[in-house]
Amino acid sequence: MRIAVPLAQGKLSLHFGHCEEFALVDVDEQTKEISNIAKLQPPSHQPGVLPRWLSEQQADVIIAGGMGQRAQQLFAQNNIKVVIGASGQAPEELVSAYLQGTLETGDNICDH
């Protein structure tokens, strides 16, 4: 499984479309352990580009602070599960909490 986390200054970017880079975290679903973390520069933010790009990067899940409804639909069309309402932590902490079922999520901070 590959989990995408949008980053700003090494921690979760609260709005995925304005992130500096993405952490792509590979995990073993059986052991729930992180096997690799790659950080990639995303293409320029335009509607529909990031869901398609992350699909090409073989992401299965995206953990975000906030995301508009249209973006959520585009991720779903690209077979990427969306987890929103996470708070600004390091990608390893977010992914570990997600795998353990303890990731705390709140409101979607995006209003568009």
PASEBA-1860 file (N, C-alpha, C; in nm, 3 decimals):
! residues 112
1> MRIAVPLA> 0.086/-0.117/0.000/0.000/0.000/0.000/0.090/0.123/0.000 ~ 0.048/0.225/-0.073/0.121/0.351/-0.077/0.027/0.462/-0.031 ~ 0.073/0.538/0.068/-0.006/0.647/0.125/0.062/0.780/0.094 ~ -0.013/0.873/0.037/0.038/1.005/0.003/0.004/1.104/0.115 ~ 0.103/1.186/0.150/0.083/1.289/0.251/0.139/1.420/0.196 ~ 0.053/1.524/0.176/0.104/1.653/0.130/0.180/1.723/0.242 ~ 0.298/1.777/0.209/0.383/1.837/0.312/0.412/1.984/0.288 ~ 0.428/2.054/0.398/0.480/2.191/0.400/0.575/2.197/0.519
9> QGKLSLHF> 0.699/2.227/0.495/0.800/2.233/0.600/0.810/2.101/0.677 ~ 0.798/1.990/0.606/0.817/1.858/0.664/0.699/1.800/0.739 ~ 0.591/1.876/0.750/0.471/1.827/0.819/0.351/1.838/0.727 ~ 0.240/1.777/0.769/0.118/1.778/0.689/0.079/1.920/0.650 ~ 0.063/1.942/0.521/0.012/2.069/0.470/-0.139/2.065/0.487 ~ -0.195/2.167/0.548/-0.337/2.164/0.577/-0.425/2.166/0.453 ~ -0.373/2.216/0.342/-0.447/2.210/0.216/-0.358/2.145/0.112 ~ -0.397/2.027/0.066/-0.310/1.947/-0.020/-0.268/2.020/-0.147
17> GHCEEFAL> -0.353/2.107/-0.200/-0.323/2.175/-0.326/-0.215/2.280/-0.316 ~ -0.177/2.316/-0.194/-0.076/2.420/-0.175/0.049/2.365/-0.107 ~ 0.072/2.236/-0.120/0.186/2.175/-0.052/0.316/2.197/-0.131 ~ 0.428/2.184/-0.059/0.560/2.198/-0.120/0.605/2.067/-0.184 ~ 0.567/1.956/-0.122/0.604/1.824/-0.170/0.507/1.720/-0.114 ~ 0.514/1.601/-0.170/0.435/1.489/-0.120/0.529/1.383/-0.067 ~ 0.496/1.329/0.050/0.563/1.210/0.098/0.480/1.093/0.047 ~ 0.545/1.000/-0.020/0.480/0.876/-0.063/0.536/0.767/0.026
25> VDVDEQTK> 0.450/0.715/0.112/0.491/0.622/0.216/0.444/0.482/0.179 ~ 0.541/0.392/0.159/0.509/0.253/0.129/0.498/0.176/0.259 ~ 0.390/0.100/0.272/0.370/0.022/0.394/0.334/-0.122/0.361 ~ 0.372/-0.210/0.452/0.335/-0.350/0.443/0.202/-0.365/0.518 ~ 0.097/-0.401/0.445/-0.036/-0.409/0.508/-0.044/-0.519/0.613 ~ 0.036/-0.623/0.598/0.032/-0.734/0.694/0.096/-0.694/0.827 ~ 0.219/-0.639/0.820/0.291/-0.605/0.942/0.262/-0.463/0.991 ~ 0.199/-0.382/0.905/0.169/-0.242/0.936/0.296/-0.162/0.965
33> EISNIAKL> 0.400/-0.195/0.889/0.526/-0.125/0.904/0.558/-0.045/0.778 ~ 0.622/0.069/0.798/0.666/0.152/0.686/0.791/0.092/0.626 ~ 0.790/0.071/0.494/0.907/0.013/0.428/0.989/0.116/0.351 ~ 0.927/0.228/0.312/1.000/0.330/0.236/0.922/0.461/0.238 ~ 0.996/0.571/0.235/0.935/0.704/0.221/1.010/0.778/0.113 ~ 0.937/0.822/0.011/0.994/0.904/-0.096/0.926/1.040/-0.091 ~ 1.003/1.144/-0.114/0.945/1.279/-0.119/0.961/1.332/-0.260 ~ 0.848/1.370/-0.320/0.846/1.415/-0.458/0.783/1.553/-0.471
41> QPPSHQPG> 0.833/1.631/-0.566/0.774/1.760/-0.599/0.651/1.735/-0.686 ~ 0.536/1.791/-0.650/0.417/1.772/-0.733/0.419/1.865/-0.854 ~ 0.341/1.833/-0.955/0.324/1.926/-1.066/0.246/2.049/-1.018 ~ 0.243/2.152/-1.099/0.168/2.273/-1.064/0.023/2.240/-1.033 ~ -0.030/2.306/-0.930/-0.168/2.279/-0.887/-0.268/2.340/-0.985 ~ -0.340/2.251/-1.050/-0.452/2.288/-1.136/-0.559/2.183/-1.113 ~ -0.686/2.216/-1.130/-0.792/2.120/-1.104/-0.770/1.988/-1.179 ~ -0.772/1.879/-1.104/-0.763/1.746/-1.162/-0.623/1.692/-1.180
49> VLPRWLSE> -0.520/1.777/-1.170/-0.383/1.732/-1.195/-0.329/1.643/-1.083 ~ -0.345/1.686/-0.957/-0.287/1.610/-0.847/-0.349/1.471/-0.829 ~ -0.480/1.454/-0.839/-0.534/1.317/-0.828/-0.479/1.224/-0.937 ~ -0.468/1.275/-1.057/-0.415/1.193/-1.168/-0.267/1.162/-1.145 ~ -0.190/1.263/-1.103/-0.047/1.245/-1.077/-0.024/1.143/-0.965 ~ -0.101/1.155/-0.856/-0.084/1.060/-0.746/-0.127/0.920/-0.786 ~ -0.224/0.909/-0.874/-0.261/0.778/-0.927/-0.145/0.719/-1.006 ~ -0.079/0.801/-1.085/0.039/0.756/-1.161/0.152/0.715/-1.068
57> QQADVIIA> 0.157/0.775/-0.948/0.259/0.738/-0.848/0.215/0.615/-0.767 ~ 0.101/0.559/-0.802/0.046/0.438/-0.741/0.002/0.457/-0.595 ~ -0.046/0.578/-0.564/-0.099/0.603/-0.430/-0.234/0.534/-0.414 ~ -0.256/0.476/-0.296/-0.382/0.411/-0.263/-0.468/0.496/-0.171 ~ -0.401/0.580/-0.091/-0.468/0.661/0.011/-0.400/0.797/0.013 ~ -0.478/0.903/0.039/-0.420/1.034/0.068/-0.473/1.080/0.202 ~ -0.381/1.124/0.288/-0.418/1.180/0.417/-0.401/1.331/0.405 ~ -0.507/1.407/0.429/-0.503/1.552/0.411/-0.572/1.623/0.527
65> GGMGQRAQ> -0.539/1.749/0.542/-0.607/1.832/0.640/-0.741/1.877/0.587 ~ -0.740/1.926/0.464/-0.863/1.974/0.403/-0.861/1.950/0.253 ~ -0.980/1.937/0.197/-0.992/1.910/0.055/-1.134/1.941/0.009 ~ -1.146/2.011/-0.102/-1.277/2.043/-0.157/-1.350/1.919/-0.208 ~ -1.481/1.932/-0.223/-1.564/1.820/-0.268/-1.524/1.770/-0.407 ~ -1.495/1.861/-0.497/-1.458/1.821/-0.633/-1.329/1.739/-0.631 ~ -1.230/1.782/-0.553/-1.105/1.708/-0.542/-1.130/1.569/-0.485 ~ -1.217/1.560/-0.385/-1.249/1.429/-0.327/-1.308/1.336/-0.434
73> QLFAQNNI> -1.395/1.391/-0.518/-1.453/1.312/-0.625/-1.348/1.266/-0.725 ~ -1.254/1.354/-0.758/-1.149/1.320/-0.852/-1.057/1.212/-0.796 ~ -1.027/1.219/-0.667/-0.947/1.112/-0.606/-1.023/0.979/-0.610 ~ -1.152/0.983/-0.581/-1.233/0.861/-0.586/-1.233/0.802/-0.727 ~ -1.242/0.886/-0.828/-1.240/0.839/-0.967/-1.105/0.774/-1.002 ~ -1.000/0.815/-0.930/-0.867/0.758/-0.952/-0.836/0.645/-0.853 ~ -0.941/0.596/-0.786/-0.929/0.484/-0.691/-0.832/0.513/-0.576 ~ -0.835/0.636/-0.526/-0.754/0.675/-0.412/-0.848/0.712/-0.298
81> KVVIGASG> -0.831/0.642/-0.186/-0.913/0.669/-0.068/-0.869/0.800/-0.004 ~ -0.964/0.884/0.034/-0.936/1.014/0.093/-0.964/1.011/0.243 ~ -0.866/1.055/0.321/-0.882/1.071/0.465/-0.856/1.218/0.493 ~ -0.958/1.290/0.539/-0.944/1.433/0.563/-0.966/1.468/0.710 ~ -0.917/1.587/0.746/-0.934/1.635/0.882/-0.818/1.601/0.973 ~ -0.707/1.552/0.916/-0.588/1.523/0.996/-0.520/1.654/1.034 ~ -0.438/1.649/1.138/-0.366/1.769/1.180/-0.220/1.758/1.143 ~ -0.150/1.871/1.149/-0.013/1.882/1.099/0.092/1.806/1.176
89> QAPEELVS> 0.114/1.683/1.139/0.219/1.601/1.198/0.313/1.554/1.087 ~ 0.422/1.490/1.128/0.515/1.432/1.032/0.446/1.314/0.961 ~ 0.485/1.286/0.836/0.417/1.179/0.761/0.427/1.042/0.829 ~ 0.540/1.012/0.892/0.554/0.882/0.959/0.452/0.866/1.071 ~ 0.431/0.973/1.147/0.334/0.969/1.257/0.192/0.951/1.205 ~ 0.158/1.025/1.100/0.024/1.015/1.043/-0.004/0.876/0.988 ~ 0.092/0.824/0.912/0.073/0.693/0.851/0.066/0.583/0.957 ~ 0.153/0.590/1.056/0.149/0.490/1.164/0.015/0.492/1.236
97> AYLQGTLE> -0.035/0.612/1.267/-0.165/0.623/1.333/-0.276/0.569/1.244 ~ -0.270/0.599/1.114/-0.370/0.549/1.019/-0.370/0.396/1.019 ~ -0.253/0.337/1.013/-0.241/0.191/1.008/-0.291/0.125/1.136 ~ -0.272/0.193/1.249/-0.315/0.139/1.378/-0.463/0.169/1.408 ~ -0.525/0.248/1.321/-0.665/0.285/1.342/-0.683/0.391/1.449 ~ -0.577/0.467/1.476/-0.584/0.569/1.581/-0.568/0.711/1.529 ~ -0.569/0.728/1.397/-0.553/0.861/1.340/-0.675/0.947/1.376 ~ -0.647/1.058/1.442/-0.756/1.149/1.480/-0.782/1.246/1.366
105> TGDNICDH> -0.907/1.253/1.327/-0.945/1.346/1.222/-1.056/1.436/1.275 ~ -1.054/1.557/1.227/-1.156/1.654/1.267/-1.233/1.699/1.145 ~ -1.270/1.824/1.147/-1.345/1.882/1.036/-1.256/1.901/0.915 ~ -1.318/1.896/0.799/-1.251/1.930/0.675/-1.229/2.080/0.678 ~ -1.102/2.122/0.677/-1.075/2.265/0.688/-1.091/2.341/0.557 ~ -1.121/2.269/0.452/-1.137/2.332/0.320/-1.284/2.367/0.297 ~ -1.309/2.487/0.250/-1.447/2.530/0.232/-1.486/2.543/0.084 ~ -1.411/2.481/-0.005/-1.449/2.488/-0.147/-1.442/2.353/-0.213
END
